[in-house]
Amino acid sequence: MRVAGGGGGRGGWWRRSENLREEAKAARDAAQQAFYELDSAQREAELAVETVRAAEDGPAARQALADYQQISARVDEASVGYLAALDAHDLDAEELDAGTAARARQELEQAQRRLTAEQTELGRFLERLQPLLQHAESQLIRVTPAVEKAKRALLGATTALEAVRAAGLRADDLAAHLAELAPELTRLNEGAARHGVAATLRRAEDVAQRADVIRTSAEQRPEKAREIDRRVASLRTRIEALETRAGTVEPVLSELRRRFSTACWQDLQRVPAQTAEAVRTAQQKLNEAARARDEQRWADATGAIGTVRALLETADGSVAVVHERLRQLNEVAVNPQQEIERTRFALRDAQRLAMAGRKAPDPRHAGPLDAAVTRLDGAVERLEASGRHPDYWLFLTEMAGVRETAAQVVAMIRGSH
């Protein structure tokens, strides 16, 4: 009986130690599982926090980041406690006694409870973070397209710049502007995680806009050069044509001098010299425009071209006046009565309109018309009394003045209705 009883005592002690060992191992496994789950939750939280940090910079975001720092510190403490409990006891040792196994189980269960509690706190934190996280994610979604748009704009600017150079044009200024964007491209490549979403979006938009300006300017240069070349060539042709027409002025003036009184042509005497000077100045300015085009001084080229055009228009007008003067004088010399009848018709038309619906004309209308009739009669009398060399130009000027008065009265009457 003693032998049996003694054996039974030792067997019960051994089984109790083994049970405690198994319980400690179970506690170890549970703590390990809690550690893995906490580690996974912490990585998820860190990713969410980094997303918020990259995209948000308001008070709510700053408070959330501060809260996470505190939670993360407690998570680290819980993890350290778990690892310390795990390392403190070798649950596989043969000599593990019941007391050690019991302490190991107690410490590991305590570590597991703390790990689980911190995981729960991390879950609550992530729930609170969701509105900020969703907004941050929506901001981050905009980053990649914005950065890609900026890069496409830079590529477009580079391609356009190469085309300018291929066309034989300089583009040093555009190349310098494009080089200024290189550091910005580097920052875009570093990403929103480093520079923040808002700053990255602003930078991407700025780079895209500046690159588009460079591209547009580069694309316009070859066409601008071609347009200036066309205008220069066209103006050279006009100058040549003006030179040809200018050669006809002297013969026309000679005819005017021979056939009409001095008063009919003396105001045209300087037209040949003025036209020749206009041609010389136009040629000089056109050469300046060509040089400015070659040097890509577009504003200077355009300004010189405008000056040339104005000179040619003025000179063309002066040449036309000489020819028109001879035509008018020829017509009136052959038949002055036609000019008189034309003028009388304009006056009668104005007088009929002034009397329409009235017994007497408005003095504001009658006065100018009466003066115009007097002026007409006087011009006719002077022409008839002038003898062999009438001043036809004065006569034509007076007729034109009378018709202008009649037209002004007509406009006054119609404007008052």
C-alpha positions in Angstrom: 0.0 0.0 0.0 2.8 2.4 0.8 4.5 1.7 -2.5 1.3 2.2 -4.3 0.5 5.3 -2.4 4.0 6.8 -2.9 3.9 6.1 -6.6 0.5 7.7 -6.8 1.9 10.8 -5.2 4.7 11.3 -7.6 2.4 10.7 -10.6 0.0 13.4 -9.5 2.8 15.9 -9.0 4.1 15.2 -12.5 0.7 15.5 -14.1 0.1 18.8 -12.4 3.4 20.2 -13.7 2.6 19.1 -17.2 -0.9 20.7 -17.0 0.6 24.0 -15.9 3.2 23.8 -18.7 0.4 23.2 -21.3 -1.6 26.1 -19.8 1.4 28.4 -20.0 2.0 27.3 -23.6 -1.6 28.0 -24.4 -1.2 31.5 -22.9 2.0 31.9 -24.9 0.1 31.0 -28.1 -2.7 33.4 -27.3 -0.3 36.2 -26.6 1.6 35.5 -29.8 -1.7 35.6 -31.8 -2.6 38.9 -30.0 0.9 40.3 -30.8 0.6 39.4 -34.5 -2.9 40.9 -34.7 -1.7 44.1 -32.9 1.2 44.4 -35.2 -1.1 44.1 -38.3 -3.4 46.7 -36.8 -0.5 49.0 -36.1 0.7 48.7 -39.7 -2.8 49.6 -40.9 -2.9 52.5 -38.5 0.5 53.8 -39.6 -0.5 53.6 -43.3 -3.7 55.6 -42.5 -1.7 58.1 -40.4 0.8 58.6 -43.2 -2.0 59.1 -45.7 -3.5 61.8 -43.4 -0.2 63.4 -42.7 0.5 63.6 -46.5 -2.9 65.1 -47.4 -4.1 67.1 -44.4 -2.7 70.0 -42.4 -5.6 71.2 -40.4 -6.2 71.2 -36.6 -8.1 68.0 -36.7 -5.3 66.2 -38.6 -2.7 67.5 -36.2 -4.7 66.3 -33.2 -5.2 62.9 -34.8 -1.4 62.6 -35.3 -0.8 63.6 -31.7 -3.3 61.0 -30.5 -1.6 58.3 -32.6 1.8 59.1 -31.2 0.4 58.4 -27.7 -1.3 55.2 -28.8 1.8 54.0 -30.7 3.9 54.6 -27.6 1.5 52.4 -25.6 1.5 49.8 -28.3 5.3 49.7 -28.2 5.2 49.3 -24.4 2.8 46.4 -24.7 4.9 44.7 -27.3 8.0 45.1 -25.2 6.2 43.6 -22.2 5.0 40.7 -24.3 8.5 40.0 -25.6 10.0 40.3 -22.1 7.4 37.8 -20.8 8.1 35.4 -23.7 11.9 35.6 -23.2 11.7 35.2 -19.4 10.5 31.6 -19.5 11.5 28.5 -21.5 8.3 26.5 -21.5 10.0 23.6 -23.3 12.7 23.1 -20.6 12.5 19.6 -18.9 13.2 21.1 -15.5 10.3 23.6 -15.7 8.7 23.5 -12.3 5.0 24.1 -11.5 5.7 27.5 -9.9 7.6 28.8 -12.9 5.0 27.5 -15.3 2.3 29.2 -13.3 4.2 32.6 -13.3 4.8 32.2 -17.0 1.1 31.7 -17.7 0.2 34.6 -15.5 2.7 37.0 -17.2 1.8 35.8 -20.7 -2.0 36.2 -20.1 -1.3 39.6 -18.7 0.7 40.5 -21.8 -2.0 39.1 -24.0 -4.7 41.2 -22.3 -2.7 44.3 -22.7 -2.0 43.6 -26.4 -5.7 43.0 -27.0 -6.6 46.2 -25.2 -4.2 48.2 -27.3 -5.5 46.6 -30.5 -9.0 47.6 -29.4 -7.8 51.2 -28.8 -6.2 51.2 -32.3 -9.5 50.1 -33.8 -11.3 52.9 -32.1 -8.7 55.4 -33.3 -9.1 54.2 -36.9 -12.8 54.6 -36.6 -12.3 58.2 -35.4 -9.8 58.7 -38.2 -12.1 57.6 -41.0 -13.5 61.0 -42.1 -10.0 62.5 -42.3 -8.7 59.4 -44.0 -11.4 59.4 -46.6 -10.8 63.0 -47.4 -7.1 62.5 -47.5 -7.5 59.5 -49.9 -9.7 61.6 -52.2 -7.0 64.2 -52.2 -4.3 61.6 -52.9 -6.3 60.3 -55.8 -5.8 63.7 -57.5 -2.1 63.6 -57.1 -1.1 61.1 -59.7 -3.2 62.6 -62.6 -2.0 66.1 -61.7 1.7 65.0 -61.7 1.2 63.1 -64.9 -0.4 66.1 -66.5 2.6 68.2 -65.4 5.0 65.7 -66.9 3.1 65.6 -70.2 3.2 69.4 -70.3 6.9 69.3 -69.7 7.3 66.8 -72.5 5.2 68.9 -74.8 7.3 72.0 -74.0 10.5 70.0 -74.6 9.3 68.7 -78.0 8.1 72.2 -79.1 11.5 73.6 -78.1 13.3 71.0 -80.2 11.1 71.9 -83.2 12.0 75.5 -82.8 15.7 74.7 -82.9 15.2 72.3 -85.9 13.6 75.3 -87.7 16.9 77.2 -87.3 15.5 79.5 -84.7 17.1 80.3 -81.4 15.2 79.6 -78.2 17.6 80.4 -75.4 15.0 82.3 -73.4 12.6 79.4 -73.6 15.3 76.9 -72.8 16.2 78.9 -69.7 12.5 78.9 -68.6 12.3 75.2 -69.1 15.4 74.6 -67.1 13.9 76.5 -64.2 11.3 73.7 -64.0 13.8 70.9 -63.5 13.9 71.3 -59.7 10.1 71.4 -59.6 10.0 68.1 -61.5 12.4 66.6 -59.0 10.1 67.6 -56.1 7.1 66.1 -58.0 9.0 62.8 -58.4 9.8 62.8 -54.6 6.0 62.6 -54.1 3.3 63.8 -51.9 4.5 61.7 -48.9 7.5 64.1 -48.7 6.1 67.4 -49.7 2.4 67.0 -48.8 -0.6 66.6 -51.1 -1.7 70.3 -51.2 1.8 71.5 -52.0 2.3 68.8 -54.6 -1.0 69.6 -56.3 -0.1 73.3 -56.3 3.3 72.5 -57.7 1.9 70.2 -60.4 -0.6 72.8 -61.5 2.1 75.5 -61.6 4.5 73.3 -63.6 1.8 72.4 -66.1 0.8 76.0 -66.6 4.4 77.3 -67.0 5.2 74.4 -69.3 2.1 75.1 -71.4 3.2 78.7 -71.8 6.7 77.6 -72.9 5.1 75.1 -75.4 2.7 77.7 -76.8 5.4 80.3 -77.2 7.7 77.7 -78.9 5.0 76.5 -81.2 4.2 80.1 -82.3 7.8 81.0 -83.1 8.2 79.2 -86.5 4.8 80.4 -87.6 5.6 83.9 -86.3 8.8 83.8 -88.3 7.0 82.6 -91.4 4.3 85.3 -91.0 6.9 88.0 -90.7 8.7 86.6 -93.8 5.5 86.7 -95.7 4.8 90.3 -94.7 8.3 91.4 -95.5 8.1 89.9 -98.9 4.7 91.4 -99.5 5.9 94.9 -98.5 9.0 94.6 -100.7 6.6 94.0 -103.6 4.5 97.0 -102.6 7.6 99.2 -102.4 8.6 98.1 -105.9 5.0 98.9 -107.1 5.1 102.3 -105.4 8.4 103.1 -107.1 6.8 102.3 -110.4 3.7 104.4 -109.7 5.9 107.2 -108.4 7.5 107.4 -111.8 4.1 108.5 -113.2 3.7 111.5 -110.9 6.0 113.9 -112.7 4.4 113.4 -116.1 0.9 114.0 -114.5 2.2 117.1 -112.8 3.7 118.4 -116.0 0.3 118.0 -117.7 -1.4 119.8 -114.8 1.1 122.7 -115.0 0.7 122.9 -118.8 -3.1 122.9 -118.9 -4.4 124.4 -115.6 -3.7 127.4 -113.4 -1.2 127.3 -110.6 -3.9 127.2 -108.0 -5.0 123.8 -109.4 -1.8 121.9 -108.7 0.6 124.0 -106.5 -0.4 121.9 -103.4 0.9 118.8 -105.2 4.4 120.0 -106.0 6.1 118.1 -103.1 4.5 114.8 -103.9 7.4 113.4 -106.0 10.0 114.3 -103.3 7.7 113.0 -100.5 7.1 109.8 -102.3 10.8 109.2 -103.0 11.5 109.8 -99.3 8.8 107.5 -98.3 10.3 104.8 -100.5 13.7 105.2 -99.0 12.4 105.2 -95.5 10.2 102.2 -96.1 13.1 100.2 -97.6 15.3 101.1 -94.5 12.5 100.1 -92.1 11.8 96.9 -93.9 15.5 96.0 -93.7 15.3 96.7 -89.9 12.3 94.4 -89.7 14.2 91.6 -91.5 17.1 92.0 -89.1 14.8 91.9 -86.1 13.1 88.8 -87.4 16.5 87.1 -87.8 17.4 88.1 -84.2 13.9 87.0 -83.0 13.0 90.5 -81.8 9.4 89.9 -82.7 8.0 93.2 -81.3 10.6 95.2 -83.1 10.0 93.4 -86.3 6.2 93.9 -86.0 6.7 97.6 -85.2 9.0 98.2 -88.2 6.5 96.4 -90.5 3.7 98.7 -89.2 5.8 101.8 -89.9 6.5 100.5 -93.5 2.8 99.9 -94.1 1.9 103.4 -92.8 4.5 105.0 -95.1 3.3 103.1 -98.1 -0.3 103.9 -97.5 0.4 107.6 -97.1 2.6 107.6 -100.2 0.1 105.5 -102.2 -2.6 108.0 -101.2 -0.5 111.0 -102.3 0.2 109.4 -105.7 -3.5 108.6 -106.1 -4.4 112.2 -105.3 -2.2 113.5 -108.2 -3.9 111.2 -110.7 -7.4 111.9 -109.2 -6.7 115.6 -109.5 -6.0 115.4 -113.2 -9.1 113.2 -113.7 -11.4 115.6 -111.9 -9.9 118.7 -113.6 -10.3 117.1 -117.0 -13.9 116.3 -116.4 -14.8 119.7 -115.1 -12.9 121.4 -117.9 -14.9 119.5 -120.5 -18.3 120.0 -118.8 -18.4 122.2 -115.7 -22.2 122.2 -116.0 -22.4 118.5 -114.9 -20.8 119.4 -111.6 -23.1 122.4 -111.2 -26.2 120.2 -111.8 -25.0 117.5 -109.5 -24.6 120.1 -106.7 -27.9 121.8 -107.4 -29.7 118.4 -107.3 -28.2 117.8 -103.8 -29.3 121.3 -102.6 -32.9 120.8 -104.0 -33.2 117.4 -102.4 -32.2 118.9 -99.0 -34.7 121.8 -99.6 -37.6 119.5 -100.4 -36.9 117.5 -97.2 -36.7 120.7 -95.2 -40.1 121.8 -96.4 -41.8 118.4 -96.1 -44.9 118.8 -93.9 -44.2 122.5 -93.3 -45.4 125.9 -94.5 -42.1 127.4 -93.7 -38.7 125.7 -93.1 -37.0 125.5 -89.8 -34.5 128.4 -89.5 -31.9 125.8 -88.4 -32.2 124.2 -91.8 -33.1 127.2 -94.0 -30.0 129.2 -92.9 -27.3 126.7 -94.0 -29.2 125.9 -97.2 -29.6 129.6 -98.2 -25.9 130.1 -97.5 -25.1 127.1 -99.6 -27.1 128.4 -102.5 -25.2 131.7 -102.3 -22.0 129.9 -102.2 -23.0 127.8 -105.3 -24.0 130.9 -107.3 -20.8 132.7 -106.3 -18.6 129.8 -107.4 -20.4 129.6 -110.8 -20.0 133.3 -111.3 -16.3 133.2 -110.5 -15.8 130.3 -112.9 -17.6 132.1 -115.7 -15.6 135.3 -115.1 -12.2 133.7 -114.9 -11.4 133.8 -118.6 -8.9 131.4 -120.2 -7.3 130.0 -117.0 -10.1 129.3 -114.5 -9.4 128.0 -111.1 -11.2 124.7 -111.6 -9.9 123.3 -108.3 -11.4 126.1 -106.3 -14.6 125.6 -108.2 -14.6 121.8 -107.4 -13.7 122.5 -103.8 -16.7 124.9 -103.5 -19.0 122.4 -105.1 -17.9 119.7 -102.7 -18.4 122.2 -99.8 -22.0 122.9 -100.9 -22.9 119.3 -101.2 -21.4 118.6 -97.7 -23.6 121.4 -96.3 -26.7 119.8 -97.9 -25.8 116.4 -96.5 -25.4 117.8 -93.0 -28.8 119.5 -93.2 -30.4 116.2 -94.4 -28.8 114.3 -91.5 -30.0 117.0 -89.0 -33.6 116.7 -90.3 -33.6 112.9 -90.2 -32.0 112.8 -86.8 -34.7 115.0 -85.4 -37.6 112.7 -86.5 
